[in-house]
Amino acid sequence: MTRAEFEAELVREGYEIQEGEIKPNVHREPHAHGFDARLLVLDGSVTLAFGDERVKYRPGDSCSVPAGTMHAEHTEADGVRFVSGRRSTSREAAAR
């Protein structure tokens, strides 16, 4: 999926779009967000850990992390640059 396709999908689904990065060799402890999140990796890589499951995302990979999902985030020497979408759970409920 291209960045343009990803961003168009985010807009259709009511997400706010942001661009961000996580510096190299960062290890964020398990946490959960109060919003739905979607992520498209632009450069570098990030590993998300969901309990015992670890998934590494590289350029062109995308993922979804529903609100309330416990996860940890880890980068290696390359760090990660990404475009993300954030949607409040109240907005999602209103769209149903």
TORDO-469394 format. One record per residue: residue in one letter; x negated, y, z of N, C-alpha, C in turn. Coordinates in steps of 0.02 Angstrom, whole numbers, plus 50000, padded with zeros to 5 digits. Each point is the difference from the previous one (the first is absolute). Layout:
% residues N
kegu res: a n_x: X n_y: Y n_z: Z ca_x: X ca_y: Y ca_z: Z c_x: X c_y: Y c_z: Z
...
***
This chain:
% residues 96
kegu res: m n_x: 49958 n_y: 49941 n_z: 50000 ca_x: 50042 ca_y: 50059 ca_z: 50000 c_x: 49955 c_y: 50062 c_z: 50000
kegu res: t n_x: 50017 n_y: 50048 n_z: 49958 ca_x: 49961 ca_y: 50061 ca_z: 49999 c_x: 50022 c_y: 50047 c_z: 50056
kegu res: r n_x: 49959 n_y: 50049 n_z: 50013 ca_x: 50018 ca_y: 50049 ca_z: 50052 c_x: 50066 c_y: 50035 c_z: 49982
kegu res: a n_x: 50008 n_y: 50019 n_z: 49936 ca_x: 50061 ca_y: 50035 ca_z: 49979 c_x: 50061 c_y: 49955 c_z: 50011
kegu res: e n_x: 49995 n_y: 49936 n_z: 49983 ca_x: 50056 ca_y: 49954 ca_z: 50011 c_x: 50015 c_y: 49992 c_z: 50075
kegu res: f n_x: 49947 n_y: 49994 n_z: 50040 ca_x: 50008 ca_y: 49993 ca_z: 50072 c_x: 50035 c_y: 50061 c_z: 50030
kegu res: e n_x: 49976 n_y: 50059 n_z: 49981 ca_x: 50030 ca_y: 50061 ca_z: 50027 c_x: 50072 c_y: 50009 c_z: 49977
kegu res: a n_x: 50015 n_y: 49982 n_z: 49938 ca_x: 50069 ca_y: 50004 ca_z: 49976 c_x: 50046 c_y: 49954 c_z: 50040
kegu res: e n_x: 49975 n_y: 49940 n_z: 50015 ca_x: 50038 ca_y: 49953 ca_z: 50040 c_x: 50012 c_y: 50027 c_z: 50071
kegu res: l n_x: 49948 n_y: 50030 n_z: 50029 ca_x: 50007 ca_y: 50030 ca_z: 50067 c_x: 50055 c_y: 50053 c_z: 50000
kegu res: v n_x: 49998 n_y: 50043 n_z: 49950 ca_x: 50051 ca_y: 50054 ca_z: 49996 c_x: 50070 c_y: 49970 c_z: 49995
kegu res: r n_x: 50008 n_y: 49950 n_z: 49956 ca_x: 50066 ca_y: 49968 ca_z: 49992 c_x: 50024 c_y: 49970 c_z: 50066
kegu res: e n_x: 49954 n_y: 49974 n_z: 50041 ca_x: 50019 ca_y: 49966 ca_z: 50062 c_x: 50000 c_y: 50046 c_z: 50061
kegu res: g n_x: 49991 n_y: 50065 n_z: 49989 ca_x: 50006 ca_y: 50048 ca_z: 50055 c_x: 49939 c_y: 50008 c_z: 50044
kegu res: y n_x: 49942 n_y: 49983 n_z: 49974 ca_x: 49938 ca_y: 50008 ca_z: 50039 c_x: 49969 c_y: 50069 c_z: 49989
kegu res: e n_x: 49966 n_y: 50025 n_z: 50051 ca_x: 49958 ca_y: 50060 ca_z: 49993 c_x: 49931 c_y: 49976 c_z: 49980
kegu res: i n_x: 49969 n_y: 50033 n_z: 49951 ca_x: 49936 ca_y: 49978 ca_z: 49973 c_x: 49943 c_y: 50040 c_z: 50031
kegu res: q n_x: 49947 n_y: 49964 n_z: 50018 ca_x: 49940 ca_y: 50031 ca_z: 50028 c_x: 49939 c_y: 49965 c_z: 49971
kegu res: e n_x: 49944 n_y: 50036 n_z: 49998 ca_x: 49937 ca_y: 49968 ca_z: 49982 c_x: 49957 c_y: 50001 c_z: 50063
kegu res: g n_x: 49961 n_y: 49946 n_z: 50010 ca_x: 49960 ca_y: 49998 ca_z: 50060 c_x: 49939 c_y: 49956 c_z: 49991
kegu res: e n_x: 49962 n_y: 49996 n_z: 50054 ca_x: 49942 ca_y: 49958 ca_z: 50000 c_x: 49985 c_y: 49977 c_z: 50071
kegu res: i n_x: 49964 n_y: 49945 n_z: 50004 ca_x: 49973 ca_y: 49976 ca_z: 50064 c_x: 49925 c_y: 49993 c_z: 49988
kegu res: k n_x: 49961 n_y: 50030 n_z: 50042 ca_x: 49927 ca_y: 50000 ca_z: 49993 c_x: 49972 c_y: 49929 c_z: 50003
kegu res: p n_x: 49938 n_y: 49991 n_z: 49979 ca_x: 49968 ca_y: 49934 ca_z: 50002 c_x: 49994 c_y: 49972 c_z: 50071
kegu res: n n_x: 50005 n_y: 49935 n_z: 50005 ca_x: 49989 ca_y: 49962 ca_z: 50062 c_x: 50045 c_y: 50022 c_z: 50058
kegu res: v n_x: 50062 n_y: 50014 n_z: 49985 ca_x: 50049 ca_y: 50018 ca_z: 50051 c_x: 50041 c_y: 49938 c_z: 50017
kegu res: h n_x: 50012 n_y: 49990 n_z: 50065 ca_x: 50040 ca_y: 49944 ca_z: 50023 c_x: 50055 c_y: 50028 c_z: 50045
kegu res: r n_x: 50060 n_y: 50005 n_z: 49973 ca_x: 50057 ca_y: 50026 ca_z: 50038 c_x: 50035 c_y: 49941 c_z: 50034
kegu res: e n_x: 50010 n_y: 50007 n_z: 50063 ca_x: 50032 ca_y: 49948 ca_z: 50041 c_x: 50072 c_y: 49988 c_z: 49977
kegu res: p n_x: 50028 n_y: 49943 n_z: 50018 ca_x: 50070 ca_y: 49986 ca_z: 49982 c_x: 50047 c_y: 50055 c_z: 50024
kegu res: h n_x: 50044 n_y: 50018 n_z: 49955 ca_x: 50049 ca_y: 50053 ca_z: 50015 c_x: 50060 c_y: 49990 c_z: 49953
kegu res: a n_x: 50052 n_y: 50037 n_z: 50012 ca_x: 50059 ca_y: 50000 ca_z: 49957 c_x: 50020 c_y: 50072 c_z: 49988
kegu res: h n_x: 50032 n_y: 50012 n_z: 49943 ca_x: 50024 ca_y: 50066 ca_z: 49983 c_x: 50076 c_y: 50002 c_z: 50008
kegu res: g n_x: 50026 n_y: 50059 n_z: 50012 ca_x: 50072 ca_y: 50010 ca_z: 50005 c_x: 50031 c_y: 50016 c_z: 49933
kegu res: f n_x: 49966 n_y: 49983 n_z: 49946 ca_x: 50024 ca_y: 50013 ca_z: 49932 c_x: 49977 c_y: 49943 c_z: 49955
kegu res: d n_x: 50034 n_y: 49992 n_z: 49944 ca_x: 49979 ca_y: 49953 ca_z: 49948 c_x: 49942 c_y: 50031 c_z: 49963
kegu res: a n_x: 49949 n_y: 49959 n_z: 49984 ca_x: 49942 ca_y: 50025 ca_z: 49964 c_x: 49986 c_y: 49958 c_z: 49939
kegu res: r n_x: 49978 n_y: 50032 n_z: 49947 ca_x: 49977 ca_y: 49966 ca_z: 49939 c_x: 49932 c_y: 50030 c_z: 49984
kegu res: l n_x: 49956 n_y: 49959 n_z: 49971 ca_x: 49931 ca_y: 50021 ca_z: 49988 c_x: 49976 c_y: 49973 c_z: 49933
kegu res: l n_x: 49965 n_y: 50042 n_z: 49962 ca_x: 49966 ca_y: 49980 ca_z: 49938 c_x: 49928 c_y: 50020 c_z: 50008
kegu res: v n_x: 49954 n_y: 49952 n_z: 49996 ca_x: 49929 ca_y: 50014 ca_z: 50007 c_x: 49974 c_y: 50030 c_z: 49935
kegu res: l n_x: 49965 n_y: 50057 n_z: 50006 ca_x: 49970 ca_y: 50033 ca_z: 49942 c_x: 49927 c_y: 49982 c_z: 49994
kegu res: d n_x: 49963 n_y: 50003 n_z: 50055 ca_x: 49928 ca_y: 49985 ca_z: 50001 c_x: 49983 c_y: 49966 c_z: 50065
kegu res: g n_x: 49949 n_y: 49957 n_z: 50000 ca_x: 49978 ca_y: 49966 ca_z: 50060 c_x: 50046 c_y: 49941 c_z: 50015
kegu res: s n_x: 50005 n_y: 49984 n_z: 50064 ca_x: 50043 ca_y: 49944 ca_z: 50021 c_x: 50020 c_y: 50009 c_z: 50073
kegu res: v n_x: 50054 n_y: 49967 n_z: 50018 ca_x: 50023 ca_y: 49999 ca_z: 50069 c_x: 50028 c_y: 49930 c_z: 50014
kegu res: t n_x: 49987 n_y: 49976 n_z: 50059 ca_x: 50028 ca_y: 49936 ca_z: 50021 c_x: 50053 c_y: 50014 c_z: 50053
kegu res: l n_x: 50060 n_y: 49974 n_z: 49989 ca_x: 50053 ca_y: 50005 ca_z: 50049 c_x: 50007 c_y: 49933 c_z: 50034
kegu res: a n_x: 50004 n_y: 50002 n_z: 50066 ca_x: 50008 ca_y: 49938 ca_z: 50039 c_x: 50069 c_y: 50001 c_z: 50031
kegu res: f n_x: 50039 n_y: 49949 n_z: 49985 ca_x: 50066 ca_y: 49990 ca_z: 50028 c_x: 49995 c_y: 49938 c_z: 50044
kegu res: g n_x: 49986 n_y: 50008 n_z: 50064 ca_x: 49988 ca_y: 49942 ca_z: 50042 c_x: 49938 c_y: 49964 c_z: 49976
kegu res: d n_x: 50005 n_y: 49936 n_z: 49984 ca_x: 49944 ca_y: 49961 ca_z: 49976 c_x: 49989 c_y: 50006 c_z: 49925
kegu res: e n_x: 50047 n_y: 50030 n_z: 49965 ca_x: 49995 ca_y: 50006 ca_z: 49927 c_x: 49962 c_y: 50065 c_z: 49983
kegu res: r n_x: 49949 n_y: 49993 n_z: 49958 ca_x: 49961 ca_y: 50058 ca_z: 49977 c_x: 50003 c_y: 50003 c_z: 49924
kegu res: v n_x: 50016 n_y: 50059 n_z: 49974 ca_x: 50006 ca_y: 50009 ca_z: 49927 c_x: 49957 c_y: 50061 c_z: 49981
kegu res: k n_x: 49955 n_y: 49989 n_z: 49951 ca_x: 49958 ca_y: 50054 ca_z: 49976 c_x: 50030 c_y: 50030 c_z: 49937
kegu res: y n_x: 50007 n_y: 50066 n_z: 49999 ca_x: 50028 ca_y: 50036 ca_z: 49943 c_x: 49945 c_y: 50041 c_z: 49967
kegu res: r n_x: 49996 n_y: 49994 n_z: 49933 ca_x: 49949 ca_y: 50033 ca_z: 49959 c_x: 50035 c_y: 50047 c_z: 49951
kegu res: p n_x: 49961 n_y: 50039 n_z: 49962 ca_x: 50032 ca_y: 50047 ca_z: 49952 c_x: 50052 c_y: 49966 c_z: 49956
kegu res: g n_x: 50059 n_y: 50032 n_z: 49997 ca_x: 50056 ca_y: 49973 ca_z: 49962 c_x: 50047 c_y: 49957 c_z: 50040
kegu res: d n_x: 49979 n_y: 49979 n_z: 50060 ca_x: 50043 ca_y: 49959 ca_z: 50043 c_x: 50046 c_y: 50046 c_z: 50040
kegu res: s n_x: 50060 n_y: 49975 n_z: 50014 ca_x: 50047 ca_y: 50038 ca_z: 50041 c_x: 50032 c_y: 49954 c_z: 50051
kegu res: c n_x: 50027 n_y: 50030 n_z: 50052 ca_x: 50034 ca_y: 49961 ca_z: 50052 c_x: 50054 c_y: 50043 c_z: 50033
kegu res: s n_x: 50043 n_y: 49966 n_z: 50036 ca_x: 50052 ca_y: 50033 ca_z: 50040 c_x: 49993 c_y: 49978 c_z: 50072
kegu res: v n_x: 50009 n_y: 50047 n_z: 50045 ca_x: 49999 ca_y: 49984 ca_z: 50072 c_x: 50064 c_y: 50030 c_z: 50029
kegu res: p n_x: 50050 n_y: 49958 n_z: 50013 ca_x: 50063 ca_y: 50026 ca_z: 50028 c_x: 49990 c_y: 50031 c_z: 50069
kegu res: a n_x: 50042 n_y: 50047 n_z: 50017 ca_x: 49998 ca_y: 50032 ca_z: 50066 c_x: 50001 c_y: 49946 c_z: 50054
kegu res: g n_x: 49959 n_y: 50010 n_z: 50051 ca_x: 49999 ca_y: 49954 ca_z: 50057 c_x: 49955 c_y: 49940 c_z: 49991
kegu res: t n_x: 49968 n_y: 49992 n_z: 49942 ca_x: 49956 ca_y: 49943 ca_z: 49987 c_x: 49932 c_y: 50011 c_z: 50031
kegu res: m n_x: 49980 n_y: 49957 n_z: 50046 ca_x: 49933 ca_y: 50005 ca_z: 50031 c_x: 49947 c_y: 49981 c_z: 49948
kegu res: h n_x: 49948 n_y: 50042 n_z: 49995 ca_x: 49946 ca_y: 49987 ca_z: 49954 c_x: 49937 c_y: 50038 c_z: 50021
kegu res: a n_x: 49943 n_y: 49976 n_z: 49980 ca_x: 49936 ca_y: 50035 ca_z: 50010 c_x: 49973 c_y: 50016 c_z: 49931
kegu res: e n_x: 49957 n_y: 50051 n_z: 49997 ca_x: 49971 ca_y: 50022 ca_z: 49937 c_x: 49924 c_y: 50001 c_z: 50008
kegu res: h n_x: 49965 n_y: 49972 n_z: 49950 ca_x: 49927 ca_y: 49997 ca_z: 50003 c_x: 49972 c_y: 50018 c_z: 49932
kegu res: t n_x: 49948 n_y: 50043 n_z: 50000 ca_x: 49963 ca_y: 50013 ca_z: 49939 c_x: 49929 c_y: 49975 c_z: 50007
kegu res: e n_x: 49968 n_y: 49992 n_z: 49943 ca_x: 49930 ca_y: 49980 ca_z: 49998 c_x: 49958 c_y: 50060 c_z: 49978
kegu res: a n_x: 49940 n_y: 49988 n_z: 49976 ca_x: 49954 ca_y: 50054 ca_z: 49983 c_x: 50026 c_y: 50047 c_z: 49946
kegu res: d n_x: 50050 n_y: 49977 n_z: 49960 ca_x: 50026 ca_y: 50043 ca_z: 49946 c_x: 50057 c_y: 50045 c_z: 50022
kegu res: g n_x: 50028 n_y: 49990 n_z: 50060 ca_x: 50058 ca_y: 50039 ca_z: 50021 c_x: 50057 c_y: 49987 c_z: 49952
kegu res: v n_x: 50051 n_y: 50042 n_z: 50003 ca_x: 50057 ca_y: 49992 ca_z: 49954 c_x: 50032 c_y: 50068 c_z: 49988
kegu res: r n_x: 50021 n_y: 50011 n_z: 49938 ca_x: 50039 ca_y: 50058 ca_z: 49980 c_x: 50065 c_y: 49973 c_z: 49971
kegu res: f n_x: 50056 n_y: 50030 n_z: 50018 ca_x: 50064 ca_y: 49972 ca_z: 49981 c_x: 50053 c_y: 50053 c_z: 49991
kegu res: v n_x: 50054 n_y: 49981 n_z: 49967 ca_x: 50061 ca_y: 50040 ca_z: 49999 c_x: 50051 c_y: 49959 c_z: 50039
kegu res: s n_x: 50039 n_y: 50035 n_z: 50041 ca_x: 50047 ca_y: 49964 ca_z: 50043 c_x: 50068 c_y: 50033 c_z: 49998
kegu res: g n_x: 50048 n_y: 49961 n_z: 50021 ca_x: 50068 ca_y: 50025 ca_z: 50008 c_x: 50023 c_y: 49986 c_z: 50070
kegu res: r n_x: 50038 n_y: 50046 n_z: 50027 ca_x: 50027 ca_y: 49995 ca_z: 50067 c_x: 50074 c_y: 50015 c_z: 49997
kegu res: r n_x: 50040 n_y: 49956 n_z: 50030 ca_x: 50073 ca_y: 50010 ca_z: 50000 c_x: 50025 c_y: 49986 c_z: 50069
kegu res: s n_x: 50036 n_y: 50049 n_z: 50028 ca_x: 50027 ca_y: 49989 ca_z: 50067 c_x: 50055 c_y: 49947 c_z: 49998
kegu res: t n_x: 50005 n_y: 49962 n_z: 50052 ca_x: 50050 ca_y: 49947 ca_z: 50002 c_x: 50071 c_y: 50028 c_z: 49999
kegu res: s n_x: 50009 n_y: 50061 n_z: 50027 ca_x: 50067 ca_y: 50031 ca_z: 49999 c_x: 50019 c_y: 50017 c_z: 49928
kegu res: r n_x: 49952 n_y: 50021 n_z: 49959 ca_x: 50013 ca_y: 50015 ca_z: 49929 c_x: 50020 c_y: 49937 c_z: 49963
kegu res: e n_x: 49965 n_y: 49944 n_z: 50015 ca_x: 50016 ca_y: 49936 ca_z: 49967 c_x: 50071 c_y: 49979 c_z: 50018
kegu res: a n_x: 50018 n_y: 50006 n_z: 50063 ca_x: 50067 ca_y: 49979 ca_z: 50022 c_x: 50054 c_y: 50043 c_z: 49966
kegu res: a n_x: 49985 n_y: 50065 n_z: 49992 ca_x: 50049 ca_y: 50045 ca_z: 49968 c_x: 50010 c_y: 49983 c_z: 49927
kegu res: a n_x: 49948 n_y: 49971 n_z: 49968 ca_x: 50005 ca_y: 49984 ca_z: 49929 c_x: 50040 c_y: 49937 c_z: 49987
kegu res: r n_x: 50012 n_y: 49960 n_z: 50051 ca_x: 50038 ca_y: 49937 ca_z: 49991 c_x: 50074 c_y: 50011 c_z: 49995
***
